[in-house]
């Protein structure tokens, strides 16, 4: 009986370790804190049957949430809580991958990619790897959850995983989009109050892909978009920013030209996204359109 007891105890311990470290599943139940009112966006479909919901774990802690399209090897959105910060980027972080996409037996923490000259088959079959960008000279690795929107060094480090990365035209990323991300950072720093503001950054898709050898490796985004939700904000802020609260959004073409950022109200962004590939008519980025605290107080009084 003793060997059987030892065997059963080992199984229980292994199961406990796996469950506590799970990061990839069919729901966001373990990282709902990164969504406004704990409700994930709806209506973003991607490739049916290949969507994975990732609670991005680093240092045994969930840092943000990502909807990942496995067939395109492309994140469709990352959702995170914005942290007031100075905008500095972390420069010394190695690129990582999501081990549970490669194998369900792996732990939940993201891992550093193996040496690039010898990518492991299970990794590159399940997700993008650095080699996919080697011959894609027009594109750079763009972070959906950008490190300059985080304050803690570990939160910054966790953004450097390829499951949080989309291929963006280099000029668009380094000039136009990076400038817009800094605009959002300064706006939320200055006028958002309270402990939490929520951001979702995503892409629309097209049939374009990055190829390596004779294989389609990654989908190329048609647009990149962002929406933020700040339930508590400074109502004495200047008019030119006050109308951009509690929520606002933006989108831009991922192209060499005509890639200016269009800032629009949340509902306008959602209407635009509903017309894109793999988006449903019930698309909603934030629960109740990110109602402000005053709106909730009025509803309770009725």
MARMARMAR-830005 format. One record per residue (C-alpha): x, y, z; residue number from 1; residue in three letters. Coordinates in Angstrom, 2 decimals. Each point is the difference from the previous one (the first is absolute). Layout:
N
atom x = X, y = Y, z = Z, bafi = NUM, kevex = ALA
...
***
This chain:
302
atom x = 0.00, y = 0.00, z = 0.00, bafi = 1, kevex = UNK
atom x = 2.83, y = 2.39, z = 0.74, bafi = 2, kevex = UNK
atom x = 1.25, y = 0.29, z = -3.63, bafi = 3, kevex = UNK
atom x = -3.58, y = 0.68, z = -1.13, bafi = 4, kevex = UNK
atom x = -0.40, y = 2.77, z = 2.59, bafi = 5, kevex = UNK
atom x = 3.28, y = 1.59, z = -1.07, bafi = 6, kevex = UNK
atom x = -1.09, y = -0.19, z = -3.65, bafi = 7, kevex = UNK
atom x = -3.40, y = 1.58, z = 0.71, bafi = 8, kevex = UNK
atom x = 1.60, y = 2.75, z = 2.11, bafi = 9, kevex = UNK
atom x = 2.41, y = 0.79, z = -2.84, bafi = 10, kevex = UNK
atom x = -2.90, y = 0.25, z = -2.45, bafi = 11, kevex = UNK
atom x = -1.86, y = 2.38, z = 2.31, bafi = 12, kevex = UNK
atom x = 3.06, y = 2.20, z = 0.44, bafi = 13, kevex = UNK
atom x = 0.68, y = 0.11, z = -3.73, bafi = 14, kevex = UNK
atom x = -3.61, y = 0.87, z = -0.72, bafi = 15, kevex = UNK
atom x = 0.13, y = 2.79, z = 2.56, bafi = 16, kevex = UNK
atom x = 3.16, y = 1.42, z = -1.54, bafi = 17, kevex = UNK
atom x = -1.50, y = -0.10, z = -3.50, bafi = 18, kevex = UNK
atom x = -3.28, y = 1.60, z = 1.01, bafi = 19, kevex = UNK
atom x = 1.62, y = 2.76, z = 1.99, bafi = 20, kevex = UNK
atom x = 2.31, y = 0.81, z = -2.90, bafi = 21, kevex = UNK
atom x = -2.46, y = -0.27, z = -2.88, bafi = 22, kevex = UNK
atom x = 0.20, y = 2.94, z = -2.36, bafi = 23, kevex = UNK
atom x = -1.66, y = -1.24, z = -3.22, bafi = 24, kevex = UNK
atom x = -3.65, y = -1.02, z = 0.00, bafi = 25, kevex = UNK
atom x = -3.39, y = 0.56, z = -1.61, bafi = 26, kevex = UNK
atom x = -0.87, y = 2.87, z = 2.35, bafi = 27, kevex = UNK
atom x = 1.56, y = 2.95, z = 1.81, bafi = 28, kevex = UNK
atom x = -1.31, y = -1.11, z = 3.40, bafi = 29, kevex = UNK
atom x = 3.44, y = 0.28, z = 1.65, bafi = 30, kevex = UNK
atom x = 0.78, y = 3.51, z = -1.27, bafi = 31, kevex = UNK
atom x = -3.31, y = 1.85, z = -0.10, bafi = 32, kevex = UNK
atom x = 1.52, y = 2.81, z = 2.04, bafi = 33, kevex = UNK
atom x = 1.47, y = 1.45, z = -3.19, bafi = 34, kevex = UNK
atom x = -3.44, y = 0.70, z = -1.48, bafi = 35, kevex = UNK
atom x = -2.34, y = 2.80, z = 1.01, bafi = 36, kevex = UNK
atom x = -2.65, y = -1.49, z = 2.31, bafi = 37, kevex = UNK
atom x = 1.82, y = -3.33, z = -0.50, bafi = 38, kevex = UNK
atom x = -1.70, y = -0.41, z = -3.41, bafi = 39, kevex = UNK
atom x = 2.09, y = -0.89, z = -3.05, bafi = 40, kevex = UNK
atom x = -0.71, y = 1.57, z = -3.42, bafi = 41, kevex = UNK
atom x = -2.61, y = -1.80, z = -2.08, bafi = 42, kevex = UNK
atom x = -0.37, y = -0.46, z = -3.75, bafi = 43, kevex = UNK
atom x = 3.68, y = -0.43, z = -0.90, bafi = 44, kevex = UNK
atom x = -0.08, y = -3.38, z = -1.69, bafi = 45, kevex = UNK
atom x = 3.28, y = -0.72, z = -1.77, bafi = 46, kevex = UNK
atom x = 0.37, y = -3.49, z = -1.45, bafi = 47, kevex = UNK
atom x = -2.67, y = -2.17, z = 1.58, bafi = 48, kevex = UNK
atom x = 1.41, y = -3.02, z = 1.78, bafi = 49, kevex = UNK
atom x = 3.50, y = 1.43, z = 0.38, bafi = 50, kevex = UNK
atom x = -0.54, y = 2.80, z = 2.53, bafi = 51, kevex = UNK
atom x = 1.91, y = -0.23, z = 3.27, bafi = 52, kevex = UNK
atom x = -0.54, y = 2.21, z = 3.02, bafi = 53, kevex = UNK
atom x = 3.30, y = 0.66, z = 1.72, bafi = 54, kevex = UNK
atom x = 0.49, y = 1.33, z = 3.50, bafi = 55, kevex = UNK
atom x = 3.50, y = 1.35, z = -0.57, bafi = 56, kevex = UNK
atom x = 1.97, y = -1.19, z = 3.03, bafi = 57, kevex = UNK
atom x = 3.45, y = 1.19, z = 0.98, bafi = 58, kevex = UNK
atom x = 1.66, y = -0.62, z = 3.35, bafi = 59, kevex = UNK
atom x = -2.97, y = -2.12, z = 1.18, bafi = 60, kevex = UNK
atom x = -2.41, y = 2.90, z = -0.48, bafi = 61, kevex = UNK
atom x = -2.57, y = 0.79, z = -2.69, bafi = 62, kevex = UNK
atom x = 1.00, y = 3.29, z = -1.66, bafi = 63, kevex = UNK
atom x = -2.61, y = 0.47, z = -2.77, bafi = 64, kevex = UNK
atom x = -2.30, y = -1.96, z = -2.32, bafi = 65, kevex = UNK
atom x = 0.34, y = -0.86, z = -3.70, bafi = 66, kevex = UNK
atom x = -2.36, y = -1.50, z = -2.58, bafi = 67, kevex = UNK
atom x = 2.23, y = -2.04, z = -2.30, bafi = 68, kevex = UNK
atom x = -0.84, y = -1.37, z = -3.46, bafi = 69, kevex = UNK
atom x = 2.07, y = -3.16, z = -0.28, bafi = 70, kevex = UNK
atom x = -0.56, y = -0.55, z = -3.71, bafi = 71, kevex = UNK
atom x = 1.32, y = 3.48, z = -0.82, bafi = 72, kevex = UNK
atom x = 2.58, y = -0.08, z = 2.82, bafi = 73, kevex = UNK
atom x = -1.25, y = 3.46, z = 0.84, bafi = 74, kevex = UNK
atom x = -1.47, y = 1.66, z = 3.12, bafi = 75, kevex = UNK
atom x = -3.34, y = 1.64, z = -0.79, bafi = 76, kevex = UNK
atom x = 0.06, y = 2.16, z = 3.12, bafi = 77, kevex = UNK
atom x = 1.76, y = 0.48, z = 3.31, bafi = 78, kevex = UNK
atom x = -1.87, y = 1.49, z = 2.96, bafi = 79, kevex = UNK
atom x = 1.84, y = 1.62, z = 2.89, bafi = 80, kevex = UNK
atom x = -0.30, y = 2.51, z = 2.80, bafi = 81, kevex = UNK
atom x = 1.92, y = 3.19, z = -0.64, bafi = 82, kevex = UNK
atom x = 2.52, y = 1.03, z = 2.67, bafi = 83, kevex = UNK
atom x = 1.07, y = 3.60, z = 0.45, bafi = 84, kevex = UNK
atom x = 3.62, y = 0.18, z = -1.14, bafi = 85, kevex = UNK
atom x = 2.82, y = 2.03, z = -1.56, bafi = 86, kevex = UNK
atom x = -0.18, y = -1.70, z = -3.42, bafi = 87, kevex = UNK
atom x = 3.45, y = -1.58, z = 0.16, bafi = 88, kevex = UNK
atom x = 0.46, y = -3.28, z = -1.83, bafi = 89, kevex = UNK
atom x = 1.77, y = -3.03, z = 1.41, bafi = 90, kevex = UNK
atom x = 2.93, y = -0.78, z = -2.28, bafi = 91, kevex = UNK
atom x = 1.54, y = -3.15, z = 1.49, bafi = 92, kevex = UNK
atom x = -2.85, y = -2.51, z = -0.19, bafi = 93, kevex = UNK
atom x = 0.44, y = -3.18, z = -2.10, bafi = 94, kevex = UNK
atom x = -2.85, y = -1.06, z = -2.27, bafi = 95, kevex = UNK
atom x = -2.29, y = -2.66, z = 1.44, bafi = 96, kevex = UNK
atom x = -2.69, y = -2.46, z = -1.11, bafi = 97, kevex = UNK
atom x = -3.09, y = -1.67, z = 1.48, bafi = 98, kevex = UNK
atom x = 0.95, y = -3.57, z = 1.02, bafi = 99, kevex = UNK
atom x = -3.58, y = -1.25, z = 0.43, bafi = 100, kevex = UNK
atom x = -0.74, y = 0.68, z = -3.67, bafi = 101, kevex = UNK
atom x = 2.80, y = -2.42, z = -0.82, bafi = 102, kevex = UNK
atom x = -0.90, y = -2.62, z = 2.63, bafi = 103, kevex = UNK
atom x = -2.78, y = -0.34, z = 2.55, bafi = 104, kevex = UNK
atom x = 2.49, y = -1.60, z = 2.38, bafi = 105, kevex = UNK
atom x = 2.01, y = 3.20, z = 0.35, bafi = 106, kevex = UNK
atom x = -0.29, y = 2.50, z = 2.83, bafi = 107, kevex = UNK
atom x = -1.89, y = 3.27, z = -0.32, bafi = 108, kevex = UNK
atom x = 2.86, y = 2.52, z = 0.04, bafi = 109, kevex = UNK
atom x = 1.29, y = 1.33, z = -3.31, bafi = 110, kevex = UNK
atom x = 3.50, y = -1.23, z = -0.85, bafi = 111, kevex = UNK
atom x = 3.03, y = 1.43, z = -1.78, bafi = 112, kevex = UNK
atom x = 0.21, y = -1.18, z = -3.61, bafi = 113, kevex = UNK
atom x = 2.72, y = -2.57, z = -0.76, bafi = 114, kevex = UNK
atom x = 2.96, y = 1.08, z = -2.17, bafi = 115, kevex = UNK
atom x = -1.35, y = 1.29, z = -3.31, bafi = 116, kevex = UNK
atom x = 2.16, y = -2.30, z = -2.13, bafi = 117, kevex = UNK
atom x = -1.87, y = -3.05, z = 1.29, bafi = 118, kevex = UNK
atom x = -3.74, y = 0.69, z = 0.59, bafi = 119, kevex = UNK
atom x = -1.82, y = -2.90, z = 1.61, bafi = 120, kevex = UNK
atom x = -2.66, y = -1.54, z = -2.30, bafi = 121, kevex = UNK
atom x = -2.76, y = 0.10, z = 2.63, bafi = 122, kevex = UNK
atom x = 0.60, y = 3.69, z = 0.64, bafi = 123, kevex = UNK
atom x = 0.08, y = 1.18, z = -3.60, bafi = 124, kevex = UNK
atom x = -2.96, y = -2.18, z = -0.91, bafi = 125, kevex = UNK
atom x = -2.19, y = 1.62, z = 2.66, bafi = 126, kevex = UNK
atom x = 1.12, y = 3.64, z = -0.13, bafi = 127, kevex = UNK
atom x = 2.22, y = 2.53, z = -1.71, bafi = 128, kevex = UNK
atom x = 3.76, y = -0.08, z = 0.56, bafi = 129, kevex = UNK
atom x = 2.76, y = 2.55, z = -0.63, bafi = 130, kevex = UNK
atom x = 1.02, y = -1.71, z = -3.26, bafi = 131, kevex = UNK
atom x = -3.35, y = 0.98, z = -1.51, bafi = 132, kevex = UNK
atom x = 1.19, y = 3.62, z = -0.07, bafi = 133, kevex = UNK
atom x = 3.43, y = -0.73, z = -1.50, bafi = 134, kevex = UNK
atom x = -0.95, y = 0.62, z = -3.64, bafi = 135, kevex = UNK
atom x = -3.02, y = 2.23, z = 0.68, bafi = 136, kevex = UNK
atom x = 2.09, y = 3.16, z = -0.35, bafi = 137, kevex = UNK
atom x = -2.99, y = 2.36, z = -0.13, bafi = 138, kevex = UNK
atom x = -1.31, y = -1.10, z = 3.38, bafi = 139, kevex = UNK
atom x = 0.99, y = 0.39, z = 3.63, bafi = 140, kevex = UNK
atom x = -1.36, y = -1.66, z = 3.13, bafi = 141, kevex = UNK
atom x = -2.75, y = 2.21, z = 1.41, bafi = 142, kevex = UNK
atom x = -1.23, y = -0.53, z = 3.58, bafi = 143, kevex = UNK
atom x = -3.78, y = 0.09, z = 0.45, bafi = 144, kevex = UNK
atom x = 0.47, y = 0.53, z = 3.73, bafi = 145, kevex = UNK
atom x = 2.90, y = 2.47, z = -0.24, bafi = 146, kevex = UNK
atom x = 2.61, y = 0.11, z = 2.73, bafi = 147, kevex = UNK
atom x = -0.29, y = 3.80, z = 0.17, bafi = 148, kevex = UNK
atom x = -3.53, y = -0.41, z = 1.37, bafi = 149, kevex = UNK
atom x = 1.32, y = -1.92, z = 3.02, bafi = 150, kevex = UNK
atom x = 1.91, y = 1.19, z = 3.08, bafi = 151, kevex = UNK
atom x = 1.22, y = -3.13, z = 1.80, bafi = 152, kevex = UNK
atom x = 3.14, y = -1.53, z = -1.51, bafi = 153, kevex = UNK
atom x = -1.49, y = -3.50, z = -0.03, bafi = 154, kevex = UNK
atom x = -3.18, y = 1.29, z = -1.68, bafi = 155, kevex = UNK
atom x = 2.21, y = 1.63, z = -2.63, bafi = 156, kevex = UNK
atom x = 2.02, y = -3.19, z = -0.49, bafi = 157, kevex = UNK
atom x = -3.16, y = -2.07, z = -0.48, bafi = 158, kevex = UNK
atom x = -0.92, y = 1.96, z = -3.14, bafi = 159, kevex = UNK
atom x = 2.97, y = -1.51, z = -1.86, bafi = 160, kevex = UNK
atom x = -1.66, y = -3.25, z = -1.01, bafi = 161, kevex = UNK
atom x = -0.76, y = -0.78, z = -3.63, bafi = 162, kevex = UNK
atom x = -3.60, y = -0.79, z = 0.90, bafi = 163, kevex = UNK
atom x = -0.36, y = 3.74, z = 0.71, bafi = 164, kevex = UNK
atom x = 1.65, y = 1.01, z = -3.29, bafi = 165, kevex = UNK
atom x = -1.34, y = 0.81, z = -3.46, bafi = 166, kevex = UNK
atom x = 2.01, y = 0.84, z = -3.13, bafi = 167, kevex = UNK
atom x = -0.23, y = 3.75, z = -0.59, bafi = 168, kevex = UNK
atom x = 1.48, y = 2.06, z = -2.81, bafi = 169, kevex = UNK
atom x = 3.19, y = 1.38, z = 1.56, bafi = 170, kevex = UNK
atom x = -0.56, y = 3.67, z = -0.86, bafi = 171, kevex = UNK
atom x = -3.61, y = -0.19, z = 1.19, bafi = 172, kevex = UNK
atom x = 1.01, y = -1.63, z = 3.29, bafi = 173, kevex = UNK
atom x = 3.01, y = 2.14, z = 0.84, bafi = 174, kevex = UNK
atom x = -1.47, y = 3.35, z = -0.99, bafi = 175, kevex = UNK
atom x = -3.79, y = 0.14, z = -0.20, bafi = 176, kevex = UNK
atom x = -1.19, y = -2.72, z = 2.38, bafi = 177, kevex = UNK
atom x = 2.69, y = 0.49, z = 2.66, bafi = 178, kevex = UNK
atom x = -0.81, y = 3.71, z = 0.08, bafi = 179, kevex = UNK
atom x = -3.70, y = -0.78, z = 0.48, bafi = 180, kevex = UNK
atom x = 0.76, y = -2.45, z = 2.82, bafi = 181, kevex = UNK
atom x = 1.93, y = 2.74, z = 1.77, bafi = 182, kevex = UNK
atom x = -2.93, y = 2.39, z = -0.49, bafi = 183, kevex = UNK
atom x = -2.29, y = -2.52, z = 1.70, bafi = 184, kevex = UNK
atom x = 2.55, y = -0.51, z = 2.78, bafi = 185, kevex = UNK
atom x = 0.19, y = 3.72, z = 0.77, bafi = 186, kevex = UNK
atom x = -3.77, y = 0.42, z = -0.23, bafi = 187, kevex = UNK
atom x = -0.71, y = -2.82, z = 2.45, bafi = 188, kevex = UNK
atom x = 2.84, y = 1.10, z = 2.27, bafi = 189, kevex = UNK
atom x = -1.38, y = 3.52, z = 0.25, bafi = 190, kevex = UNK
atom x = -3.77, y = -0.40, z = 0.00, bafi = 191, kevex = UNK
atom x = -0.92, y = -3.52, z = 1.08, bafi = 192, kevex = UNK
atom x = -0.76, y = -0.36, z = 3.71, bafi = 193, kevex = UNK
atom x = -0.35, y = -3.03, z = 2.22, bafi = 194, kevex = UNK
atom x = 1.93, y = -3.24, z = -0.01, bafi = 195, kevex = UNK
atom x = -1.07, y = -1.50, z = -3.31, bafi = 196, kevex = UNK
atom x = -0.25, y = 0.98, z = -3.62, bafi = 197, kevex = UNK
atom x = -0.51, y = -2.73, z = -2.58, bafi = 198, kevex = UNK
atom x = 1.48, y = -0.26, z = -3.48, bafi = 199, kevex = UNK
atom x = -0.65, y = -2.44, z = -2.84, bafi = 200, kevex = UNK
atom x = 2.31, y = 0.08, z = -3.02, bafi = 201, kevex = UNK
atom x = -0.74, y = -2.20, z = -2.98, bafi = 202, kevex = UNK
atom x = 0.19, y = -0.55, z = -3.74, bafi = 203, kevex = UNK
atom x = -2.22, y = -0.66, z = -2.97, bafi = 204, kevex = UNK
atom x = 1.07, y = -2.74, z = -2.39, bafi = 205, kevex = UNK
atom x = 0.32, y = -0.49, z = -3.73, bafi = 206, kevex = UNK
atom x = 1.16, y = -2.86, z = -2.19, bafi = 207, kevex = UNK
atom x = 3.59, y = 1.28, z = -0.03, bafi = 208, kevex = UNK
atom x = 2.65, y = -2.13, z = 1.69, bafi = 209, kevex = UNK
atom x = 3.70, y = -0.09, z = 0.75, bafi = 210, kevex = UNK
atom x = 1.57, y = -3.08, z = -1.57, bafi = 211, kevex = UNK
atom x = 3.11, y = -1.91, z = 0.98, bafi = 212, kevex = UNK
atom x = 1.18, y = -2.54, z = -2.50, bafi = 213, kevex = UNK
atom x = -3.14, y = -1.37, z = -1.63, bafi = 214, kevex = UNK
atom x = -2.23, y = 0.50, z = 3.03, bafi = 215, kevex = UNK
atom x = -2.43, y = 2.73, z = 1.00, bafi = 216, kevex = UNK
atom x = 1.27, y = 0.82, z = 3.47, bafi = 217, kevex = UNK
atom x = -1.85, y = 3.06, z = 1.32, bafi = 218, kevex = UNK
atom x = -3.01, y = 2.07, z = -0.82, bafi = 219, kevex = UNK
atom x = 0.72, y = 3.67, z = -0.74, bafi = 220, kevex = UNK
atom x = -2.39, y = 2.47, z = 1.66, bafi = 221, kevex = UNK
atom x = -1.95, y = 2.32, z = -2.27, bafi = 222, kevex = UNK
atom x = -0.60, y = 2.49, z = 2.82, bafi = 223, kevex = UNK
atom x = 1.20, y = 0.51, z = 3.55, bafi = 224, kevex = UNK
atom x = -2.52, y = 1.44, z = 2.47, bafi = 225, kevex = UNK
atom x = -0.18, y = 1.04, z = 3.64, bafi = 226, kevex = UNK
atom x = -2.76, y = 0.90, z = 2.46, bafi = 227, kevex = UNK
atom x = 0.27, y = 1.15, z = 3.61, bafi = 228, kevex = UNK
atom x = -2.49, y = 0.18, z = 2.85, bafi = 229, kevex = UNK
atom x = 0.56, y = 2.36, z = 2.94, bafi = 230, kevex = UNK
atom x = -3.06, y = -0.16, z = 2.31, bafi = 231, kevex = UNK
atom x = 1.36, y = 2.77, z = 2.27, bafi = 232, kevex = UNK
atom x = 1.45, y = 3.06, z = -1.71, bafi = 233, kevex = UNK
atom x = 0.71, y = 3.67, z = 0.63, bafi = 234, kevex = UNK
atom x = -3.21, y = 1.85, z = -0.89, bafi = 235, kevex = UNK
atom x = 1.89, y = 3.29, z = 0.13, bafi = 236, kevex = UNK
atom x = 2.38, y = -1.03, z = -2.75, bafi = 237, kevex = UNK
atom x = 0.30, y = 2.25, z = -3.09, bafi = 238, kevex = UNK
atom x = -2.79, y = -0.34, z = -2.53, bafi = 239, kevex = UNK
atom x = 2.35, y = -1.33, z = -2.68, bafi = 240, kevex = UNK
atom x = 0.47, y = -3.17, z = 2.06, bafi = 241, kevex = UNK
atom x = -3.11, y = -0.09, z = 2.20, bafi = 242, kevex = UNK
atom x = -2.20, y = -1.33, z = -2.82, bafi = 243, kevex = UNK
atom x = 2.42, y = -2.95, z = -0.33, bafi = 244, kevex = UNK
atom x = -1.11, y = -1.38, z = 3.38, bafi = 245, kevex = UNK
atom x = -1.04, y = -2.39, z = 1.42, bafi = 246, kevex = UNK
atom x = 0.82, y = -1.88, z = -3.22, bafi = 247, kevex = UNK
atom x = 1.47, y = 0.62, z = -3.41, bafi = 248, kevex = UNK
atom x = 1.69, y = -1.97, z = -2.76, bafi = 249, kevex = UNK
atom x = 2.12, y = 0.10, z = -3.12, bafi = 250, kevex = UNK
atom x = 0.98, y = -2.03, z = -3.04, bafi = 251, kevex = UNK
atom x = 2.63, y = 0.21, z = -2.74, bafi = 252, kevex = UNK
atom x = 0.97, y = -1.85, z = -3.17, bafi = 253, kevex = UNK
atom x = 3.02, y = -2.27, z = 0.29, bafi = 254, kevex = UNK
atom x = 1.43, y = 1.26, z = -3.30, bafi = 255, kevex = UNK
atom x = 3.04, y = 1.84, z = -1.33, bafi = 256, kevex = UNK
atom x = -2.15, y = 3.05, z = -0.80, bafi = 257, kevex = UNK
atom x = -3.31, y = 1.47, z = 1.18, bafi = 258, kevex = UNK
atom x = 0.55, y = -1.37, z = 3.50, bafi = 259, kevex = UNK
atom x = -1.10, y = 3.01, z = 2.00, bafi = 260, kevex = UNK
atom x = -1.77, y = -0.75, z = 3.28, bafi = 261, kevex = UNK
atom x = -3.74, y = 0.73, z = 0.05, bafi = 262, kevex = UNK
atom x = -1.19, y = 0.79, z = 3.53, bafi = 263, kevex = UNK
atom x = -3.73, y = -0.63, z = 0.35, bafi = 264, kevex = UNK
atom x = -2.69, y = -0.58, z = 2.66, bafi = 265, kevex = UNK
atom x = -0.35, y = -3.58, z = 1.24, bafi = 266, kevex = UNK
atom x = -3.26, y = -0.66, z = -1.88, bafi = 267, kevex = UNK
atom x = 1.53, y = 1.30, z = -3.24, bafi = 268, kevex = UNK
atom x = 2.96, y = -2.35, z = 0.44, bafi = 269, kevex = UNK
atom x = -2.33, y = -2.93, z = 0.63, bafi = 270, kevex = UNK
atom x = -2.08, y = 0.86, z = -3.09, bafi = 271, kevex = UNK
atom x = 3.19, y = 0.07, z = -2.07, bafi = 272, kevex = UNK
atom x = 1.22, y = -3.34, z = 1.38, bafi = 273, kevex = UNK
atom x = -3.34, y = -1.72, z = -0.68, bafi = 274, kevex = UNK
atom x = 0.62, y = 0.50, z = -3.72, bafi = 275, kevex = UNK
atom x = 3.34, y = -1.82, z = 0.09, bafi = 276, kevex = UNK
atom x = 0.82, y = -3.67, z = -0.57, bafi = 277, kevex = UNK
atom x = -0.87, y = -2.42, z = 2.83, bafi = 278, kevex = UNK
atom x = -1.95, y = 2.55, z = 2.04, bafi = 279, kevex = UNK
atom x = -3.61, y = -0.54, z = 1.15, bafi = 280, kevex = UNK
atom x = -2.83, y = 2.50, z = 0.05, bafi = 281, kevex = UNK
atom x = -0.17, y = -0.42, z = 3.80, bafi = 282, kevex = UNK
atom x = 3.54, y = 1.30, z = 0.47, bafi = 283, kevex = UNK
atom x = 0.49, y = 1.87, z = 3.28, bafi = 284, kevex = UNK
atom x = 3.39, y = 0.93, z = 1.41, bafi = 285, kevex = UNK
atom x = -1.07, y = 1.13, z = 3.49, bafi = 286, kevex = UNK
atom x = -2.94, y = -1.03, z = 2.14, bafi = 287, kevex = UNK
atom x = -2.78, y = 2.61, z = -0.14, bafi = 288, kevex = UNK
atom x = 2.22, y = 2.18, z = -2.23, bafi = 289, kevex = UNK
atom x = 2.24, y = 0.82, z = 2.99, bafi = 290, kevex = UNK
atom x = -2.55, y = 1.91, z = 2.04, bafi = 291, kevex = UNK
atom x = 1.54, y = 2.58, z = 2.33, bafi = 292, kevex = UNK
atom x = -0.43, y = -0.21, z = 3.78, bafi = 293, kevex = UNK
atom x = -2.61, y = 2.77, z = -0.11, bafi = 294, kevex = UNK
atom x = -2.08, y = -2.02, z = -2.46, bafi = 295, kevex = UNK
atom x = 0.03, y = -3.00, z = 2.34, bafi = 296, kevex = UNK
atom x = -1.05, y = 2.19, z = 2.93, bafi = 297, kevex = UNK
atom x = -2.95, y = 1.35, z = -2.00, bafi = 298, kevex = UNK
atom x = -1.08, y = -3.52, z = -0.95, bafi = 299, kevex = UNK
atom x = 0.06, y = -1.12, z = 3.64, bafi = 300, kevex = UNK
atom x = -2.25, y = 2.89, z = 1.04, bafi = 301, kevex = UNK
atom x = -2.74, y = -0.98, z = -2.46, bafi = 302, kevex = UNK
***
